Amino acid sequence: MTYNFDPDKWYDNELYLIQSQLITSEINQNKYDEAVEILDKKLEEMWARLDGTYQIGFDNFKNEGRHTKIWDQYQKK
């Protein structure tokens, strides 16, 4: 399965909504600053979860019972 989520695009969309609320006076500057700070933190946390390379290999099978045979065969080599 491919998951094509773009955190930067998500951030831009969310920031646009917050900026729109400020421009239309739905929120004041303090609420805007608070919302942007929260948004920045969410983006940082998201990148922390997404950052890194996931690799599929036999090490992934070590602790999964259904793959015990494959892991055992790998260990014998």
C-alpha positions in Angstrom: 0.0 0.0 0.0 1.2 3.5 -0.8 0.5 6.4 1.4 1.2 9.7 -0.3 0.6 12.1 2.5 2.5 15.4 2.2 3.1 17.0 5.6 4.2 20.3 4.1 1.1 20.6 2.0 -1.0 19.7 5.0 0.7 22.4 7.0 0.2 25.0 4.2 -3.5 24.2 4.0 -3.9 24.4 7.8 -1.9 27.7 8.0 -4.1 29.2 5.2 -7.2 28.4 7.3 -5.7 30.0 10.3 -4.6 33.1 8.3 -8.1 33.3 6.8 -9.6 33.4 10.3 -7.3 36.3 11.3 -8.0 38.3 8.1 -11.8 37.9 8.6 -11.5 38.8 12.3 -12.8 35.4 13.5 -9.7 35.3 15.7 -7.4 38.0 17.1 -3.6 38.2 16.9 -3.1 36.3 20.2 -5.3 33.4 19.1 -3.6 33.4 15.7 -0.1 33.2 17.3 -1.3 30.4 19.6 -2.9 28.5 16.7 0.3 28.8 14.6 2.4 27.6 17.5 0.2 24.6 17.9 0.3 23.9 14.2 4.1 24.2 14.2 4.3 21.7 17.0 2.0 19.2 15.2 4.1 19.4 12.1 7.3 18.8 14.1 5.7 15.8 15.8 4.5 14.5 12.4 7.9 14.7 10.9 9.4 13.0 13.9 7.0 10.1 13.3 7.6 10.0 9.5 11.3 10.7 9.5 13.5 7.7 8.7 13.6 4.9 6.4 11.6 1.8 6.8 13.2 -1.3 5.5 11.7 -4.7 5.0 14.1 -7.5 5.9 14.4 -10.6 7.9 15.0 -8.6 11.1 11.4 -7.6 10.9 10.3 -11.3 11.2 12.2 -12.0 14.5 9.3 -11.4 16.9 6.4 -12.4 14.7 5.1 -15.9 15.3 3.7 -16.5 11.9 7.1 -15.9 10.4 9.0 -18.2 12.7 9.8 -20.7 9.9 11.2 -18.0 7.7 13.2 -16.6 10.5 14.5 -20.0 11.5 15.6 -20.7 7.9 17.3 -17.3 7.7 19.2 -18.0 10.9 20.5 -21.4 9.6 22.3 -19.7 6.6 
